[in-house]
Amino acid sequence: MQKTMIQSGSDELRAARQESRRLYWAVAVFSFFANLLMLTGPIYMLQIYDRVLGSRSVETLVALTVLVAFLFGIMGLMDYARGRIMARVGARFQTRLDKRVFDAVVRKSAVQKDERAETGLADLESIQRLMSSQALIAVFDIPWTPFFLAAILIFHPWLGYLAITGGAILILVTVINQVTTRRPMARANTVSHQSQMIANQLREEAEMVQSMGMRDAAFQRWQKARDASLKESIHAADLGGTYSSITKTFRLFLQSAILGLGAYLVLQDELTPGAMIAASILLGRALAPIELAIGQWPVVQRAVRGWSNLEILLSEVRPEVERTELPKPESRLDVVQLTVVPPGEAQAALRVLSFSVQPGQALGVIGPSGAGKSTLAKALTGHWRPAGGKVRLAGASLEQYEPEALGHYIGYLPQRVQLFDGTIAENIARLSPDPDPKLIVSAAQKADAHEMILQMPDGYDTQISASSARLSGGQIQRIGLARALYADPILLILDEPNSNLDNSGSEALNAAIRNMKAEGKSVIVMAHRPGAIQECDTLMVLDNGVKVAFGPRDEVLRERVLNAEQIQKSSAPGGVQ
Ligand SMILES: Nc1ncnc2c1ncn2[C@@H]1O[C@H](COP(=O)(O)OP(=O)(O)OP(=O)(O)O)[C@@H](O)[C@H]1O
């Protein structure tokens, strides 16, 4: 994606980060004092070797040690305080963006399966982890590295040169580490995510996998992805581990080397023993943040990847604009020259389709498989945006309504009903945190699900799972219908509503449609089975995304029967040419 195109997402992330500006300053101040107090150790050593050992004064030793203990105590407190602040900076960043990223993930996934949307929430968490990690604290310590190196330089130029060269080598290793491990780590992450996805899908469809004897084949498929993931992560871990071992060993060697060089300079009378020890401690301090950054590199890289994914996701899914609240509309639907192209497809699934549904009317939409019925349902619920034309509800196009409100005005029963982990009541109430029991029961009664629910072990409070293992297809469809009716919609869109219903279920469905009509509301039914269009006043026939017939139900049906007879006659031997 072009840099300019991800600008808005990038701005949003930066703005969220900027909100903790004051806390960063606080961390910087604490880091200043913590690092300043880091000098306690070297100064203590200087005093011990060059003063106490020379004067043999126990009082000085005790006084110095008490002072040092106090200063180390303060340093510990500073370090503890900045750690706590950074943990809160990370938490604040995540909380600030949780809703925005969650909305973007849901909105993006509702339209199309998208890898960035799949990892969106984990991406946000990875940034939070980095913000709360030692790696970010190291960022506040790194500016002190030159300062510590300069202090060594003051003790003796040779020691300074050795320290600077050592530091430069470590930084070089860090950069090489960054460059060489970025790709393998990203790859390891992608394949691990893929294998996880395969496992999830197989688990969700466990019943089918088991009953169709697919377990071995499924295992092999998963194992292939798992092996690839393992191979990549071993490769990434090997690389990362190599760099971390090199730096660790090199740093230890450097610490001895500086002591060796210091001892040589002491022998040459160019340095005091205290300065030799102090230089070694200072070197350790100077290089600690670099080593820490290398050790925490996977956290850094994951967060960097998370940041750039979120930049793109948030740029693609812009924040919802504030809309002027419209009154609850009357149930008049006008579809004008509607063209819909399914996401990721080049070809339109619905082409220049126009029709109207008046309050109190029910429209049936029929047509062969792939004709565009479900596509129409998705466009009418505002789920898929039109590539051309408009869908108007009481004169206003769907985009003018606030999406949450639109979800209440339009009740939708999708072709494949998916329930959530929770009670039946919570499912009917669309997971509302403040459900209305009267509305739940009334919706269930309208969907003829009330008696069925009462027969469940805990009635409305029966726990069901997303896989709906304890419910039959028809029961799921009835609960789905109750859910569609819960918010007292003015327009009901039913996609193959009776595919799993028995006779009494179909009758209840027709009663619900009749009820809606009597209340002056409208209904659109996408159907294969004639039972579902029994209550429809008008009928539309779709074929290959185009309206081929529209009119009063019986007229359209008669015409179709006549057409079919004519086609039959014409194809019969000796028929019309
Ligand atoms: N999510 C999608 N992504 C890409 N193309 C899609 C998607 N959903 C539907 N299509 C395409 O749109 C066209 C219409 O499909 P649609 O599901 O609307 O048909 P339908 O009339 O509901 O069929 P059925 O009666 O079998 O449910 C088909 O060619 C299909 O391939």
The ligand as a Tripos MOL2 file, in Angstrom:
@<TRIPOS>MOLECULE
LIG
   31    33     1     0     0
SMALL
NO_CHARGES

@<TRIPOS>ATOM
      1 N1        -18.5530  -13.8990   -0.6390 N.pl3     1 LIG1
      2 C1        -18.5080  -13.9600   -1.9600 C.ar      1 LIG1
      3 N2        -17.3680  -13.7040   -2.5990 N.ar      1 LIG1
      4 C2        -17.3060  -13.7760   -3.9300 C.ar      1 LIG1
      5 N3        -18.3380  -14.0750   -4.7180 N.ar      1 LIG1
      6 C3        -19.5050  -14.3400   -4.1640 C.ar      1 LIG1
      7 C4        -19.6630  -14.3020   -2.7500 C.ar      1 LIG1
      8 N4        -20.9320  -14.6030   -2.4630 N.ar      1 LIG1
      9 C5        -21.5400  -14.8210   -3.6430 C.ar      1 LIG1
     10 N5        -20.7000  -14.6670   -4.6630 N.ar      1 LIG1
     11 C6        -20.9960  -14.8330   -6.0820 C.3       1 LIG1
     12 O1        -22.1650  -14.0960   -6.3880 O.3       1 LIG1
     13 C7        -23.0150  -14.8450   -7.2310 C.3       1 LIG1
     14 C8        -24.3950  -14.9250   -6.6230 C.3       1 LIG1
     15 O2        -24.3380  -15.6990   -5.4550 O.3       1 LIG1
     16 P1        -25.5070  -15.7220   -4.3760 P.3       1 LIG1
     17 O3        -24.9970  -16.4150   -3.1630 O.co2     1 LIG1
     18 O4        -26.0560  -14.3680   -4.2320 O.co2     1 LIG1
     19 O5        -26.5720  -16.6490   -5.1170 O.3       1 LIG1
     20 P2        -27.9260  -17.2370   -4.5740 P.3       1 LIG1
     21 O6        -28.9580  -16.8940   -5.5660 O.co2     1 LIG1
     22 O7        -28.1720  -16.8160   -3.1680 O.co2     1 LIG1
     23 O8        -27.6220  -18.7840   -4.6100 O.3       1 LIG1
     24 P3        -28.2020  -19.9580   -3.6670 P.3       1 LIG1
     25 O9        -29.6440  -20.1100   -4.0120 O.co2     1 LIG1
     26 O10       -27.4050  -21.1460   -4.0480 O.co2     1 LIG1
     27 O11       -27.9740  -19.5200   -2.2590 O.co2     1 LIG1
     28 C9        -22.3820  -16.2160   -7.4320 C.3       1 LIG1
     29 O12       -21.7900  -16.2090   -8.7080 O.3       1 LIG1
     30 C10       -21.3130  -16.2910   -6.3700 C.3       1 LIG1
     31 O13       -20.1750  -16.9430   -6.8670 O.3       1 LIG1
@<TRIPOS>BOND
     1     1     2 1
     2     2     3 ar
     3     2     7 ar
     4     3     4 ar
     5     4     5 ar
     6     5     6 ar
     7     6     7 ar
     8     6    10 ar
     9     7     8 ar
    10     8     9 ar
    11     9    10 ar
    12    10    11 1
    13    11    12 1
    14    11    30 1
    15    12    13 1
    16    13    14 1
    17    13    28 1
    18    14    15 1
    19    15    16 1
    20    16    17 2
    21    16    18 1
    22    16    19 1
    23    19    20 1
    24    20    21 2
    25    20    22 1
    26    20    23 1
    27    23    24 1
    28    24    25 2
    29    24    26 1
    30    24    27 1
    31    28    29 1
    32    28    30 1
    33    30    31 1
@<TRIPOS>SUBSTRUCTURE
     1 LIG1         1 GROUP 0 **** ****
